[in-house]
Amino acid sequence: MAVNRELLEATLDVIRQSLQADGGDVELIDVDDDGTVTLEMTGACAGCPMSAYDMSEGIERILIEHVPGVTHVRPAMM
């Protein structure tokens, strides 16, 4: 199932509100055909030791739950 990019962006916009409140942000880099979403943490989130946890336990969980077709979220640096 192809990921609806518009829904993905809208969901990321909601997530961004929390990240931006702490001086960070997240940028959508790519969406693979298999549903893997590649994101880059920016701002204060880029150097935060909690960003890997936030991505796997927070952002990934939310995207899989709210955006059909999303199967995995990975950081851009890997």
Kinemage of the C-alpha trace (Angstrom):
@kinemage 1
@onewidth
@group {chain A} dominant
@subgroup {mainchain}
@vectorlist {calphas} color= white
{ca met a 1} P 0.000 0.000 0.000
{ca ala a 2} L 1.414 3.369 -0.991
{ca val a 3} L 1.785 5.934 1.763
{ca asn a 4} L -0.428 8.993 1.370
{ca arg a 5} L 2.250 11.675 1.461
{ca glu a 6} L -0.262 14.450 2.210
{ca leu a 7} L -1.540 12.586 5.289
{ca leu a 8} L 2.049 11.832 6.310
{ca glu a 9} L 3.004 15.521 6.098
{ca ala a 10} L -0.125 16.553 8.024
{ca thr a 11} L 0.657 14.049 10.781
{ca leu a 12} L 4.274 15.234 10.940
{ca asp a 13} L 2.995 18.819 11.269
{ca val a 14} L 1.142 17.817 14.435
{ca ile a 15} L 4.256 16.057 15.801
{ca arg a 16} L 6.405 19.092 14.946
{ca gln a 17} L 4.457 21.268 17.379
{ca ser a 18} L 5.892 19.352 20.347
{ca leu a 19} L 9.391 19.239 18.896
{ca gln a 20} L 9.405 22.938 18.031
{ca ala a 21} L 8.302 23.814 21.566
{ca asp a 22} L 11.675 22.407 22.685
{ca gly a 23} L 13.699 24.062 19.910
{ca gly a 24} L 13.792 21.069 17.576
{ca asp a 25} L 12.101 19.857 14.438
{ca val a 26} L 11.859 16.892 12.091
{ca glu a 27} L 12.254 16.872 8.323
{ca leu a 28} L 10.794 14.270 5.957
{ca ile a 29} L 13.614 12.997 3.745
{ca asp a 30} L 12.051 10.070 1.884
{ca val a 31} L 9.305 7.450 1.794
{ca asp a 32} L 10.244 4.076 0.275
{ca asp a 33} L 7.837 1.833 -1.624
{ca asp a 34} L 7.857 -0.575 1.337
{ca gly a 35} L 6.541 2.126 3.712
{ca thr a 36} L 9.831 3.054 5.346
{ca val a 37} L 9.883 6.739 6.243
{ca thr a 38} L 13.266 8.446 6.537
{ca leu a 39} L 13.371 11.468 8.824
{ca glu a 40} L 16.050 13.872 9.973
{ca met a 41} L 15.900 15.437 13.406
{ca thr a 42} L 16.984 19.078 13.306
{ca gly a 43} L 17.548 21.946 15.709
{ca ala a 44} L 17.865 20.981 19.361
{ca cys a 45} L 16.663 17.466 18.500
{ca ala a 46} L 19.669 16.812 16.250
{ca gly a 47} L 22.107 16.573 19.134
{ca cys a 48} L 19.751 15.303 21.810
{ca pro a 49} L 20.518 11.823 23.185
{ca met a 50} L 16.759 11.202 23.460
{ca ser a 51} L 16.117 11.797 19.735
{ca ala a 52} L 16.637 8.119 18.800
{ca tyr a 53} L 14.117 7.099 21.458
{ca asp a 54} L 11.707 9.838 20.381
{ca met a 55} L 11.930 8.641 16.786
{ca ser a 56} L 11.435 4.938 17.489
{ca glu a 57} L 9.002 5.043 20.395
{ca gly a 58} L 7.173 8.265 19.617
{ca ile a 59} L 7.224 9.339 15.992
{ca glu a 60} L 7.274 5.834 14.505
{ca arg a 61} L 4.414 4.664 16.726
{ca ile a 62} L 2.287 7.690 15.825
{ca leu a 63} L 2.959 7.439 12.088
{ca ile a 64} L 2.239 3.696 11.928
{ca glu a 65} L -0.985 4.243 13.872
{ca his a 66} L -2.252 7.234 11.879
{ca val a 67} L -0.813 6.860 8.359
{ca pro a 68} L -1.764 3.657 6.506
{ca gly a 69} L 1.172 2.073 4.718
{ca val a 70} L 3.901 3.328 7.066
{ca thr a 71} L 5.860 0.289 8.246
{ca his a 72} L 9.028 1.728 9.751
{ca val a 73} L 10.717 5.028 10.556
{ca arg a 74} L 14.465 5.444 10.361
{ca pro a 75} L 16.861 8.348 10.886
{ca ala a 76} L 18.488 9.879 7.825
{ca met a 77} L 22.011 9.365 9.137
{ca met a 78} L 21.855 5.561 9.063
